[in-house]
Amino acid sequence: MNLLGSVLGSIFRGNTEPPPKIRRRDTVLVTMEVEETRTKDGLRNYYIAKIEELQSVLGEKSQDVRRLEAQRNELNAKVRMLREELMLLQEQSSYVGEVIKLWTRRKF
């Protein structure tokens, strides 16, 4: 279990050094060592693939966020323009007679 813990620990820390060797020459232990090395490479490749996949998803989500922010800004500008138009429409209008009087006073 100690050897497995050191292998997993080295994978997560990013060490590329091989796990500590066992001094005994027992065939079972040598076989376990080879399997653990394969497991180490397999886990490393799995996590590298998983990280790349998640980075691509993150890039897509970031693009979506930027697109939605731009869309929100456009809609906010339209709303602002419509509010101003409503305020102008709700202002009290001038009487036509008063406008004509002002125009006649001016010299064109």
Order of alpha helices (4+ residues) and beta strands (2+ residues): alpha-alpha-alpha
